[in-house]
Amino acid sequence: MGKTLIIFDIDGTLLYSNKIDSQCFADTYQKIYKRNFPTIDWSKYPHVTDHVIFRTVIQDQFNRIPPSNEISDFQQAFAASILEKRKTAPHEFQEVPNAVNTINYLLNHEDYVVGIGTGGWHLPATIKLEHLGFKLDQIMISGADDKNSREEIIQVVLDKAQENHTIKRTTYIGDAPWDVQTTRNMNINFVGIRRKGDHEALLKMGATHVLSSYENQAQFLAAVNQAKPPK
């Protein structure tokens, strides 16, 4: 019998910190490079990943590709900014209702395998997740480090899961238009999470199932098992 692999996005999907994250990214950039960060509308970039966003801005403003040590230094500064904001504005880092309990349930259930595929870098991602009590030692995590596209990020989780389990079904959980596009490109089942209840934002793009939270766990599991790739 195969297992169901559930891969989660982070920001907007497991926790709410999009706004403060984006501002920390821009502020860190402006502090280091003394240049205005062009935009925190991530849809304006070729791929919505920290790796591509950072590289694109450096190329546009300095006409060069940042080396790995420069990227690492920026990651460290960005993570430090998140840690500071976590202290001064803890209300900006909130769990999507019942997300932690749902992840724990899945980890303890033999029918499910849990992964995380995020467009964010690994270091700041784990800082945010651990702060809210997510147990990461049993979760396969793939971040944007050295990866350009979300397809590449998710494929890492798929490959790792298939090395250790027989996977019969894969469903990705995300909150943004680019999550819909990515799962459409990969022909992966998709469940949307929209905390404000604006489900139409993703349904109009082809999502078959969109929820506001994980509070109704039975409803969430049903969506995981019924969802299809976006049309």
Biotite code that builds the C-alpha atoms (Angstrom):
import biotite.structure as struc

atoms = struc.array([
    struc.Atom([0.000, 0.000, 0.000], chain_id="A", res_id=1, res_name="MET", atom_name="CA", element="C"),
    struc.Atom([1.345, 3.399, -0.961], chain_id="A", res_id=2, res_name="GLY", atom_name="CA", element="C"),
    struc.Atom([1.360, 6.561, 1.110], chain_id="A", res_id=3, res_name="LYS", atom_name="CA", element="C"),
    struc.Atom([0.084, 10.075, 0.485], chain_id="A", res_id=4, res_name="THR", atom_name="CA", element="C"),
    struc.Atom([2.797, 12.708, 0.311], chain_id="A", res_id=5, res_name="LEU", atom_name="CA", element="C"),
    struc.Atom([1.649, 16.139, 1.469], chain_id="A", res_id=6, res_name="ILE", atom_name="CA", element="C"),
    struc.Atom([4.003, 19.011, 0.693], chain_id="A", res_id=7, res_name="ILE", atom_name="CA", element="C"),
    struc.Atom([3.377, 22.354, 2.379], chain_id="A", res_id=8, res_name="PHE", atom_name="CA", element="C"),
    struc.Atom([4.394, 25.863, 1.469], chain_id="A", res_id=9, res_name="ASP", atom_name="CA", element="C"),
    struc.Atom([5.218, 27.978, 4.555], chain_id="A", res_id=10, res_name="ILE", atom_name="CA", element="C"),
    struc.Atom([4.316, 31.668, 4.360], chain_id="A", res_id=11, res_name="ASP", atom_name="CA", element="C"),
    struc.Atom([0.574, 32.128, 4.180], chain_id="A", res_id=12, res_name="GLY", atom_name="CA", element="C"),
    struc.Atom([0.099, 28.363, 4.336], chain_id="A", res_id=13, res_name="THR", atom_name="CA", element="C"),
    struc.Atom([1.463, 27.245, 7.719], chain_id="A", res_id=14, res_name="LEU", atom_name="CA", element="C"),
    struc.Atom([2.081, 30.661, 9.257], chain_id="A", res_id=15, res_name="LEU", atom_name="CA", element="C"),
    struc.Atom([1.276, 34.301, 8.676], chain_id="A", res_id=16, res_name="TYR", atom_name="CA", element="C"),
    struc.Atom([4.396, 36.406, 8.316], chain_id="A", res_id=17, res_name="SER", atom_name="CA", element="C"),
    struc.Atom([4.368, 37.418, 4.655], chain_id="A", res_id=18, res_name="ASN", atom_name="CA", element="C"),
    struc.Atom([4.201, 41.155, 5.261], chain_id="A", res_id=19, res_name="LYS", atom_name="CA", element="C"),
    struc.Atom([6.893, 41.326, 7.926], chain_id="A", res_id=20, res_name="ILE", atom_name="CA", element="C"),
    struc.Atom([9.105, 38.876, 6.005], chain_id="A", res_id=21, res_name="ASP", atom_name="CA", element="C"),
    struc.Atom([8.953, 40.962, 2.876], chain_id="A", res_id=22, res_name="SER", atom_name="CA", element="C"),
    struc.Atom([9.781, 44.122, 4.779], chain_id="A", res_id=23, res_name="GLN", atom_name="CA", element="C"),
    struc.Atom([12.696, 42.424, 6.552], chain_id="A", res_id=24, res_name="CYS", atom_name="CA", element="C"),
    struc.Atom([14.055, 41.307, 3.168], chain_id="A", res_id=25, res_name="PHE", atom_name="CA", element="C"),
    struc.Atom([13.808, 44.824, 1.724], chain_id="A", res_id=26, res_name="ALA", atom_name="CA", element="C"),
    struc.Atom([15.164, 46.521, 4.856], chain_id="A", res_id=27, res_name="ASP", atom_name="CA", element="C"),
    struc.Atom([18.132, 44.131, 5.040], chain_id="A", res_id=28, res_name="THR", atom_name="CA", element="C"),
    struc.Atom([18.956, 44.811, 1.410], chain_id="A", res_id=29, res_name="TYR", atom_name="CA", element="C"),
    struc.Atom([18.747, 48.579, 1.850], chain_id="A", res_id=30, res_name="GLN", atom_name="CA", element="C"),
    struc.Atom([20.893, 48.456, 4.988], chain_id="A", res_id=31, res_name="LYS", atom_name="CA", element="C"),
    struc.Atom([23.665, 46.458, 3.309], chain_id="A", res_id=32, res_name="ILE", atom_name="CA", element="C"),
    struc.Atom([23.667, 47.941, -0.191], chain_id="A", res_id=33, res_name="TYR", atom_name="CA", element="C"),
    struc.Atom([22.450, 51.485, 0.486], chain_id="A", res_id=34, res_name="LYS", atom_name="CA", element="C"),
    struc.Atom([20.036, 51.196, -2.436], chain_id="A", res_id=35, res_name="ARG", atom_name="CA", element="C"),
    struc.Atom([16.256, 51.231, -2.483], chain_id="A", res_id=36, res_name="ASN", atom_name="CA", element="C"),
    struc.Atom([14.802, 47.768, -2.859], chain_id="A", res_id=37, res_name="PHE", atom_name="CA", element="C"),
    struc.Atom([12.753, 47.919, -6.087], chain_id="A", res_id=38, res_name="PRO", atom_name="CA", element="C"),
    struc.Atom([9.544, 46.143, -5.035], chain_id="A", res_id=39, res_name="THR", atom_name="CA", element="C"),
    struc.Atom([8.177, 43.567, -2.615], chain_id="A", res_id=40, res_name="ILE", atom_name="CA", element="C"),
    struc.Atom([5.532, 42.566, -5.120], chain_id="A", res_id=41, res_name="ASP", atom_name="CA", element="C"),
    struc.Atom([7.070, 39.144, -5.677], chain_id="A", res_id=42, res_name="TRP", atom_name="CA", element="C"),
    struc.Atom([5.002, 38.530, -8.808], chain_id="A", res_id=43, res_name="SER", atom_name="CA", element="C"),
    struc.Atom([7.263, 41.024, -10.589], chain_id="A", res_id=44, res_name="LYS", atom_name="CA", element="C"),
    struc.Atom([10.239, 38.623, -10.438], chain_id="A", res_id=45, res_name="TYR", atom_name="CA", element="C"),
    struc.Atom([11.036, 35.759, -12.867], chain_id="A", res_id=46, res_name="PRO", atom_name="CA", element="C"),
    struc.Atom([10.524, 33.185, -10.077], chain_id="A", res_id=47, res_name="HIS", atom_name="CA", element="C"),
    struc.Atom([9.090, 33.742, -6.610], chain_id="A", res_id=48, res_name="VAL", atom_name="CA", element="C"),
    struc.Atom([12.057, 32.375, -4.677], chain_id="A", res_id=49, res_name="THR", atom_name="CA", element="C"),
    struc.Atom([14.466, 34.204, -2.396], chain_id="A", res_id=50, res_name="ASP", atom_name="CA", element="C"),
    struc.Atom([17.383, 33.002, -4.517], chain_id="A", res_id=51, res_name="HIS", atom_name="CA", element="C"),
    struc.Atom([16.035, 34.475, -7.753], chain_id="A", res_id=52, res_name="VAL", atom_name="CA", element="C"),
    struc.Atom([14.688, 37.653, -6.147], chain_id="A", res_id=53, res_name="ILE", atom_name="CA", element="C"),
    struc.Atom([18.029, 38.486, -4.530], chain_id="A", res_id=54, res_name="PHE", atom_name="CA", element="C"),
    struc.Atom([20.061, 37.601, -7.629], chain_id="A", res_id=55, res_name="ARG", atom_name="CA", element="C"),
    struc.Atom([17.727, 39.575, -9.912], chain_id="A", res_id=56, res_name="THR", atom_name="CA", element="C"),
    struc.Atom([18.006, 42.758, -7.856], chain_id="A", res_id=57, res_name="VAL", atom_name="CA", element="C"),
    struc.Atom([21.797, 42.490, -7.616], chain_id="A", res_id=58, res_name="ILE", atom_name="CA", element="C"),
    struc.Atom([22.059, 41.972, -11.368], chain_id="A", res_id=59, res_name="GLN", atom_name="CA", element="C"),
    struc.Atom([19.747, 44.890, -12.111], chain_id="A", res_id=60, res_name="ASP", atom_name="CA", element="C"),
    struc.Atom([21.396, 47.331, -9.725], chain_id="A", res_id=61, res_name="GLN", atom_name="CA", element="C"),
    struc.Atom([25.063, 46.274, -9.895], chain_id="A", res_id=62, res_name="PHE", atom_name="CA", element="C"),
    struc.Atom([25.270, 44.394, -13.207], chain_id="A", res_id=63, res_name="ASN", atom_name="CA", element="C"),
    struc.Atom([26.830, 41.280, -11.670], chain_id="A", res_id=64, res_name="ARG", atom_name="CA", element="C"),
    struc.Atom([25.893, 37.882, -10.264], chain_id="A", res_id=65, res_name="ILE", atom_name="CA", element="C"),
    struc.Atom([26.342, 37.603, -6.475], chain_id="A", res_id=66, res_name="PRO", atom_name="CA", element="C"),
    struc.Atom([28.828, 34.906, -5.368], chain_id="A", res_id=67, res_name="PRO", atom_name="CA", element="C"),
    struc.Atom([27.832, 32.250, -2.835], chain_id="A", res_id=68, res_name="SER", atom_name="CA", element="C"),
    struc.Atom([29.547, 33.962, 0.110], chain_id="A", res_id=69, res_name="ASN", atom_name="CA", element="C"),
    struc.Atom([27.641, 37.177, -0.574], chain_id="A", res_id=70, res_name="GLU", atom_name="CA", element="C"),
    struc.Atom([24.351, 35.268, -0.711], chain_id="A", res_id=71, res_name="ILE", atom_name="CA", element="C"),
    struc.Atom([25.217, 33.518, 2.561], chain_id="A", res_id=72, res_name="SER", atom_name="CA", element="C"),
    struc.Atom([26.050, 36.827, 4.261], chain_id="A", res_id=73, res_name="ASP", atom_name="CA", element="C"),
    struc.Atom([22.721, 38.274, 3.137], chain_id="A", res_id=74, res_name="PHE", atom_name="CA", element="C"),
    struc.Atom([20.858, 35.205, 4.389], chain_id="A", res_id=75, res_name="GLN", atom_name="CA", element="C"),
    struc.Atom([22.452, 35.581, 7.811], chain_id="A", res_id=76, res_name="GLN", atom_name="CA", element="C"),
    struc.Atom([21.545, 39.265, 7.997], chain_id="A", res_id=77, res_name="ALA", atom_name="CA", element="C"),
    struc.Atom([17.993, 38.547, 6.803], chain_id="A", res_id=78, res_name="PHE", atom_name="CA", element="C"),
    struc.Atom([17.585, 35.799, 9.416], chain_id="A", res_id=79, res_name="ALA", atom_name="CA", element="C"),
    struc.Atom([18.890, 38.141, 12.129], chain_id="A", res_id=80, res_name="ALA", atom_name="CA", element="C"),
    struc.Atom([16.315, 40.737, 11.075], chain_id="A", res_id=81, res_name="SER", atom_name="CA", element="C"),
    struc.Atom([13.532, 38.151, 11.370], chain_id="A", res_id=82, res_name="ILE", atom_name="CA", element="C"),
    struc.Atom([14.743, 37.146, 14.836], chain_id="A", res_id=83, res_name="LEU", atom_name="CA", element="C"),
    struc.Atom([14.710, 40.789, 15.931], chain_id="A", res_id=84, res_name="GLU", atom_name="CA", element="C"),
    struc.Atom([11.217, 41.378, 14.541], chain_id="A", res_id=85, res_name="LYS", atom_name="CA", element="C"),
    struc.Atom([10.043, 38.203, 16.266], chain_id="A", res_id=86, res_name="ARG", atom_name="CA", element="C"),
    struc.Atom([10.950, 39.865, 19.574], chain_id="A", res_id=87, res_name="LYS", atom_name="CA", element="C"),
    struc.Atom([9.590, 43.327, 18.852], chain_id="A", res_id=88, res_name="THR", atom_name="CA", element="C"),
    struc.Atom([6.504, 42.321, 16.838], chain_id="A", res_id=89, res_name="ALA", atom_name="CA", element="C"),
    struc.Atom([5.560, 38.745, 17.857], chain_id="A", res_id=90, res_name="PRO", atom_name="CA", element="C"),
    struc.Atom([1.991, 39.303, 16.664], chain_id="A", res_id=91, res_name="HIS", atom_name="CA", element="C"),
    struc.Atom([3.322, 39.340, 13.100], chain_id="A", res_id=92, res_name="GLU", atom_name="CA", element="C"),
    struc.Atom([4.269, 35.649, 13.375], chain_id="A", res_id=93, res_name="PHE", atom_name="CA", element="C"),
    struc.Atom([1.081, 33.624, 13.754], chain_id="A", res_id=94, res_name="GLN", atom_name="CA", element="C"),
    struc.Atom([0.257, 29.995, 13.094], chain_id="A", res_id=95, res_name="GLU", atom_name="CA", element="C"),
    struc.Atom([-2.479, 29.299, 10.586], chain_id="A", res_id=96, res_name="VAL", atom_name="CA", element="C"),
    struc.Atom([-5.176, 27.885, 12.919], chain_id="A", res_id=97, res_name="PRO", atom_name="CA", element="C"),
    struc.Atom([-4.494, 24.247, 13.824], chain_id="A", res_id=98, res_name="ASN", atom_name="CA", element="C"),
    struc.Atom([-1.510, 23.945, 11.471], chain_id="A", res_id=99, res_name="ALA", atom_name="CA", element="C"),
    struc.Atom([0.861, 22.562, 14.124], chain_id="A", res_id=100, res_name="VAL", atom_name="CA", element="C"),
    struc.Atom([-1.659, 19.971, 15.350], chain_id="A", res_id=101, res_name="ASN", atom_name="CA", element="C"),
    struc.Atom([-2.400, 18.929, 11.782], chain_id="A", res_id=102, res_name="THR", atom_name="CA", element="C"),
    struc.Atom([1.280, 18.454, 10.948], chain_id="A", res_id=103, res_name="ILE", atom_name="CA", element="C"),
    struc.Atom([1.764, 16.416, 14.141], chain_id="A", res_id=104, res_name="ASN", atom_name="CA", element="C"),
    struc.Atom([-1.232, 14.254, 13.264], chain_id="A", res_id=105, res_name="TYR", atom_name="CA", element="C"),
    struc.Atom([0.162, 13.557, 9.792], chain_id="A", res_id=106, res_name="LEU", atom_name="CA", element="C"),
    struc.Atom([3.621, 12.742, 11.151], chain_id="A", res_id=107, res_name="LEU", atom_name="CA", element="C"),
    struc.Atom([2.120, 10.184, 13.532], chain_id="A", res_id=108, res_name="ASN", atom_name="CA", element="C"),
    struc.Atom([-0.070, 8.572, 10.869], chain_id="A", res_id=109, res_name="HIS", atom_name="CA", element="C"),
    struc.Atom([1.437, 5.747, 8.831], chain_id="A", res_id=110, res_name="GLU", atom_name="CA", element="C"),
    struc.Atom([-0.548, 6.671, 5.711], chain_id="A", res_id=111, res_name="ASP", atom_name="CA", element="C"),
    struc.Atom([1.090, 10.076, 5.267], chain_id="A", res_id=112, res_name="TYR", atom_name="CA", element="C"),
    struc.Atom([4.512, 11.491, 4.459], chain_id="A", res_id=113, res_name="VAL", atom_name="CA", element="C"),
    struc.Atom([5.106, 15.190, 5.160], chain_id="A", res_id=114, res_name="VAL", atom_name="CA", element="C"),
    struc.Atom([7.344, 17.550, 3.254], chain_id="A", res_id=115, res_name="GLY", atom_name="CA", element="C"),
    struc.Atom([7.884, 21.293, 2.987], chain_id="A", res_id=116, res_name="ILE", atom_name="CA", element="C"),
    struc.Atom([8.723, 23.022, -0.283], chain_id="A", res_id=117, res_name="GLY", atom_name="CA", element="C"),
    struc.Atom([9.194, 26.753, 0.153], chain_id="A", res_id=118, res_name="THR", atom_name="CA", element="C"),
    struc.Atom([10.388, 29.591, -2.039], chain_id="A", res_id=119, res_name="GLY", atom_name="CA", element="C"),
    struc.Atom([12.217, 30.958, 0.989], chain_id="A", res_id=120, res_name="GLY", atom_name="CA", element="C"),
    struc.Atom([15.778, 30.159, 2.010], chain_id="A", res_id=121, res_name="TRP", atom_name="CA", element="C"),
    struc.Atom([16.184, 27.276, 4.459], chain_id="A", res_id=122, res_name="HIS", atom_name="CA", element="C"),
    struc.Atom([17.622, 29.265, 7.387], chain_id="A", res_id=123, res_name="LEU", atom_name="CA", element="C"),
    struc.Atom([14.895, 31.918, 7.818], chain_id="A", res_id=124, res_name="PRO", atom_name="CA", element="C"),
    struc.Atom([12.242, 29.293, 7.057], chain_id="A", res_id=125, res_name="ALA", atom_name="CA", element="C"),
    struc.Atom([13.318, 27.025, 9.903], chain_id="A", res_id=126, res_name="THR", atom_name="CA", element="C"),
    struc.Atom([13.616, 29.954, 12.311], chain_id="A", res_id=127, res_name="ILE", atom_name="CA", element="C"),
    struc.Atom([9.960, 30.844, 11.743], chain_id="A", res_id=128, res_name="LYS", atom_name="CA", element="C"),
    struc.Atom([8.695, 27.273, 11.907], chain_id="A", res_id=129, res_name="LEU", atom_name="CA", element="C"),
    struc.Atom([10.589, 26.362, 15.084], chain_id="A", res_id=130, res_name="GLU", atom_name="CA", element="C"),
    struc.Atom([9.378, 29.549, 16.766], chain_id="A", res_id=131, res_name="HIS", atom_name="CA", element="C"),
    struc.Atom([5.775, 28.372, 16.385], chain_id="A", res_id=132, res_name="LEU", atom_name="CA", element="C"),
    struc.Atom([6.467, 24.830, 17.579], chain_id="A", res_id=133, res_name="GLY", atom_name="CA", element="C"),
    struc.Atom([6.664, 22.870, 14.342], chain_id="A", res_id=134, res_name="PHE", atom_name="CA", element="C"),
    struc.Atom([8.733, 19.693, 14.770], chain_id="A", res_id=135, res_name="LYS", atom_name="CA", element="C"),
    struc.Atom([11.097, 19.635, 11.821], chain_id="A", res_id=136, res_name="LEU", atom_name="CA", element="C"),
    struc.Atom([13.224, 16.545, 12.483], chain_id="A", res_id=137, res_name="ASP", atom_name="CA", element="C"),
    struc.Atom([10.758, 14.248, 10.688], chain_id="A", res_id=138, res_name="GLN", atom_name="CA", element="C"),
    struc.Atom([9.924, 16.607, 7.817], chain_id="A", res_id=139, res_name="ILE", atom_name="CA", element="C"),
    struc.Atom([11.702, 16.749, 4.485], chain_id="A", res_id=140, res_name="MET", atom_name="CA", element="C"),
    struc.Atom([12.400, 20.438, 3.825], chain_id="A", res_id=141, res_name="ILE", atom_name="CA", element="C"),
    struc.Atom([13.458, 21.941, 0.511], chain_id="A", res_id=142, res_name="SER", atom_name="CA", element="C"),
    struc.Atom([14.145, 25.663, 0.323], chain_id="A", res_id=143, res_name="GLY", atom_name="CA", element="C"),
    struc.Atom([15.279, 28.093, -2.349], chain_id="A", res_id=144, res_name="ALA", atom_name="CA", element="C"),
    struc.Atom([18.999, 27.747, -1.640], chain_id="A", res_id=145, res_name="ASP", atom_name="CA", element="C"),
    struc.Atom([20.694, 27.391, -5.056], chain_id="A", res_id=146, res_name="ASP", atom_name="CA", element="C"),
    struc.Atom([17.382, 26.634, -6.737], chain_id="A", res_id=147, res_name="LYS", atom_name="CA", element="C"),
    struc.Atom([15.756, 28.942, -9.247], chain_id="A", res_id=148, res_name="ASN", atom_name="CA", element="C"),
    struc.Atom([12.198, 27.680, -9.589], chain_id="A", res_id=149, res_name="SER", atom_name="CA", element="C"),
    struc.Atom([9.518, 26.337, -7.300], chain_id="A", res_id=150, res_name="ARG", atom_name="CA", element="C"),
    struc.Atom([9.323, 23.294, -9.537], chain_id="A", res_id=151, res_name="GLU", atom_name="CA", element="C"),
    struc.Atom([12.944, 22.464, -8.654], chain_id="A", res_id=152, res_name="GLU", atom_name="CA", element="C"),
    struc.Atom([12.229, 22.996, -4.961], chain_id="A", res_id=153, res_name="ILE", atom_name="CA", element="C"),
    struc.Atom([9.225, 20.681, -4.920], chain_id="A", res_id=154, res_name="ILE", atom_name="CA", element="C"),
    struc.Atom([10.992, 18.057, -7.033], chain_id="A", res_id=155, res_name="GLN", atom_name="CA", element="C"),
    struc.Atom([13.637, 17.677, -4.314], chain_id="A", res_id=156, res_name="VAL", atom_name="CA", element="C"),
    struc.Atom([10.925, 16.693, -1.824], chain_id="A", res_id=157, res_name="VAL", atom_name="CA", element="C"),
    struc.Atom([9.319, 14.329, -4.327], chain_id="A", res_id=158, res_name="LEU", atom_name="CA", element="C"),
    struc.Atom([12.622, 12.588, -4.988], chain_id="A", res_id=159, res_name="ASP", atom_name="CA", element="C"),
    struc.Atom([13.486, 12.234, -1.292], chain_id="A", res_id=160, res_name="LYS", atom_name="CA", element="C"),
    struc.Atom([10.054, 10.865, -0.448], chain_id="A", res_id=161, res_name="ALA", atom_name="CA", element="C"),
    struc.Atom([10.196, 8.306, -3.239], chain_id="A", res_id=162, res_name="GLN", atom_name="CA", element="C"),
    struc.Atom([13.607, 7.114, -2.073], chain_id="A", res_id=163, res_name="GLU", atom_name="CA", element="C"),
    struc.Atom([12.147, 6.051, 1.273], chain_id="A", res_id=164, res_name="ASN", atom_name="CA", element="C"),
    struc.Atom([8.462, 5.379, 0.640], chain_id="A", res_id=165, res_name="HIS", atom_name="CA", element="C"),
    struc.Atom([6.041, 4.083, -1.932], chain_id="A", res_id=166, res_name="THR", atom_name="CA", element="C"),
    struc.Atom([4.067, 7.205, -2.815], chain_id="A", res_id=167, res_name="ILE", atom_name="CA", element="C"),
    struc.Atom([0.624, 6.674, -4.314], chain_id="A", res_id=168, res_name="LYS", atom_name="CA", element="C"),
    struc.Atom([-0.583, 10.286, -4.215], chain_id="A", res_id=169, res_name="ARG", atom_name="CA", element="C"),
    struc.Atom([0.987, 13.738, -3.866], chain_id="A", res_id=170, res_name="THR", atom_name="CA", element="C"),
    struc.Atom([-0.819, 16.917, -2.845], chain_id="A", res_id=171, res_name="THR", atom_name="CA", element="C"),
    struc.Atom([0.750, 20.350, -2.463], chain_id="A", res_id=172, res_name="TYR", atom_name="CA", element="C"),
    struc.Atom([-0.701, 22.888, -0.010], chain_id="A", res_id=173, res_name="ILE", atom_name="CA", element="C"),
    struc.Atom([-0.170, 26.565, -0.865], chain_id="A", res_id=174, res_name="GLY", atom_name="CA", element="C"),
    struc.Atom([-1.740, 29.989, -0.692], chain_id="A", res_id=175, res_name="ASP", atom_name="CA", element="C"),
    struc.Atom([-0.557, 31.998, -3.690], chain_id="A", res_id=176, res_name="ALA", atom_name="CA", element="C"),
    struc.Atom([-1.163, 32.222, -7.446], chain_id="A", res_id=177, res_name="PRO", atom_name="CA", element="C"),
    struc.Atom([2.374, 30.978, -8.133], chain_id="A", res_id=178, res_name="TRP", atom_name="CA", element="C"),
    struc.Atom([1.584, 27.827, -6.118], chain_id="A", res_id=179, res_name="ASP", atom_name="CA", element="C"),
    struc.Atom([-1.331, 27.142, -8.434], chain_id="A", res_id=180, res_name="VAL", atom_name="CA", element="C"),
    struc.Atom([0.867, 27.707, -11.484], chain_id="A", res_id=181, res_name="GLN", atom_name="CA", element="C"),
    struc.Atom([3.650, 25.487, -10.163], chain_id="A", res_id=182, res_name="THR", atom_name="CA", element="C"),
    struc.Atom([1.378, 22.551, -9.390], chain_id="A", res_id=183, res_name="THR", atom_name="CA", element="C"),
    struc.Atom([-0.296, 22.961, -12.771], chain_id="A", res_id=184, res_name="ARG", atom_name="CA", element="C"),
    struc.Atom([3.115, 22.807, -14.431], chain_id="A", res_id=185, res_name="ASN", atom_name="CA", element="C"),
    struc.Atom([4.016, 19.666, -12.456], chain_id="A", res_id=186, res_name="MET", atom_name="CA", element="C"),
    struc.Atom([0.572, 18.041, -12.691], chain_id="A", res_id=187, res_name="ASN", atom_name="CA", element="C"),
    struc.Atom([0.402, 17.764, -8.884], chain_id="A", res_id=188, res_name="ILE", atom_name="CA", element="C"),
    struc.Atom([-2.798, 17.860, -6.824], chain_id="A", res_id=189, res_name="ASN", atom_name="CA", element="C"),
    struc.Atom([-3.309, 21.218, -5.117], chain_id="A", res_id=190, res_name="PHE", atom_name="CA", element="C"),
    struc.Atom([-5.195, 22.449, -2.043], chain_id="A", res_id=191, res_name="VAL", atom_name="CA", element="C"),
    struc.Atom([-5.305, 26.189, -1.401], chain_id="A", res_id=192, res_name="GLY", atom_name="CA", element="C"),
    struc.Atom([-5.241, 27.953, 1.974], chain_id="A", res_id=193, res_name="ILE", atom_name="CA", element="C"),
    struc.Atom([-6.664, 31.497, 2.113], chain_id="A", res_id=194, res_name="ARG", atom_name="CA", element="C"),
    struc.Atom([-6.993, 32.827, 5.639], chain_id="A", res_id=195, res_name="ARG", atom_name="CA", element="C"),
    struc.Atom([-9.141, 35.806, 4.623], chain_id="A", res_id=196, res_name="LYS", atom_name="CA", element="C"),
    struc.Atom([-11.710, 33.520, 3.062], chain_id="A", res_id=197, res_name="GLY", atom_name="CA", element="C"),
    struc.Atom([-11.136, 34.868, -0.443], chain_id="A", res_id=198, res_name="ASP", atom_name="CA", element="C"),
    struc.Atom([-11.231, 31.394, -1.925], chain_id="A", res_id=199, res_name="HIS", atom_name="CA", element="C"),
    struc.Atom([-12.154, 32.676, -5.370], chain_id="A", res_id=200, res_name="GLU", atom_name="CA", element="C"),
    struc.Atom([-8.648, 34.055, -5.821], chain_id="A", res_id=201, res_name="ALA", atom_name="CA", element="C"),
    struc.Atom([-7.357, 30.499, -6.298], chain_id="A", res_id=202, res_name="LEU", atom_name="CA", element="C"),
    struc.Atom([-10.527, 28.804, -7.526], chain_id="A", res_id=203, res_name="LEU", atom_name="CA", element="C"),
    struc.Atom([-10.603, 31.119, -10.545], chain_id="A", res_id=204, res_name="LYS", atom_name="CA", element="C"),
    struc.Atom([-7.085, 29.972, -11.382], chain_id="A", res_id=205, res_name="MET", atom_name="CA", element="C"),
    struc.Atom([-8.155, 26.326, -11.463], chain_id="A", res_id=206, res_name="GLY", atom_name="CA", element="C"),
    struc.Atom([-7.780, 25.100, -7.879], chain_id="A", res_id=207, res_name="ALA", atom_name="CA", element="C"),
    struc.Atom([-10.373, 22.442, -7.036], chain_id="A", res_id=208, res_name="THR", atom_name="CA", element="C"),
    struc.Atom([-10.249, 22.848, -3.241], chain_id="A", res_id=209, res_name="HIS", atom_name="CA", element="C"),
    struc.Atom([-9.530, 25.946, -1.114], chain_id="A", res_id=210, res_name="VAL", atom_name="CA", element="C"),
    struc.Atom([-9.844, 26.214, 2.689], chain_id="A", res_id=211, res_name="LEU", atom_name="CA", element="C"),
    struc.Atom([-9.336, 29.031, 5.190], chain_id="A", res_id=212, res_name="SER", atom_name="CA", element="C"),
    struc.Atom([-7.429, 27.007, 7.809], chain_id="A", res_id=213, res_name="SER", atom_name="CA", element="C"),
    struc.Atom([-6.852, 23.525, 9.241], chain_id="A", res_id=214, res_name="TYR", atom_name="CA", element="C"),
    struc.Atom([-9.435, 23.875, 12.009], chain_id="A", res_id=215, res_name="GLU", atom_name="CA", element="C"),
    struc.Atom([-11.690, 21.265, 10.425], chain_id="A", res_id=216, res_name="ASN", atom_name="CA", element="C"),
    struc.Atom([-9.111, 18.512, 10.123], chain_id="A", res_id=217, res_name="GLN", atom_name="CA", element="C"),
    struc.Atom([-11.517, 16.027, 8.535], chain_id="A", res_id=218, res_name="ALA", atom_name="CA", element="C"),
    struc.Atom([-12.348, 18.587, 5.853], chain_id="A", res_id=219, res_name="GLN", atom_name="CA", element="C"),
    struc.Atom([-8.661, 19.192, 5.212], chain_id="A", res_id=220, res_name="PHE", atom_name="CA", element="C"),
    struc.Atom([-7.880, 15.479, 4.852], chain_id="A", res_id=221, res_name="LEU", atom_name="CA", element="C"),
    struc.Atom([-10.837, 15.046, 2.528], chain_id="A", res_id=222, res_name="ALA", atom_name="CA", element="C"),
    struc.Atom([-9.539, 17.902, 0.384], chain_id="A", res_id=223, res_name="ALA", atom_name="CA", element="C"),
    struc.Atom([-6.068, 16.305, 0.283], chain_id="A", res_id=224, res_name="VAL", atom_name="CA", element="C"),
    struc.Atom([-7.556, 13.055, -0.953], chain_id="A", res_id=225, res_name="ASN", atom_name="CA", element="C"),
    struc.Atom([-9.986, 14.628, -3.448], chain_id="A", res_id=226, res_name="GLN", atom_name="CA", element="C"),
    struc.Atom([-7.948, 17.491, -4.900], chain_id="A", res_id=227, res_name="ALA", atom_name="CA", element="C"),
    struc.Atom([-6.760, 17.456, -8.474], chain_id="A", res_id=228, res_name="LYS", atom_name="CA", element="C"),
    struc.Atom([-4.078, 19.386, -10.356], chain_id="A", res_id=229, res_name="PRO", atom_name="CA", element="C"),
    struc.Atom([-5.244, 22.909, -11.261], chain_id="A", res_id=230, res_name="PRO", atom_name="CA", element="C"),
    struc.Atom([-6.962, 23.044, -14.615], chain_id="A", res_id=231, res_name="LYS", atom_name="CA", element="C"),
])
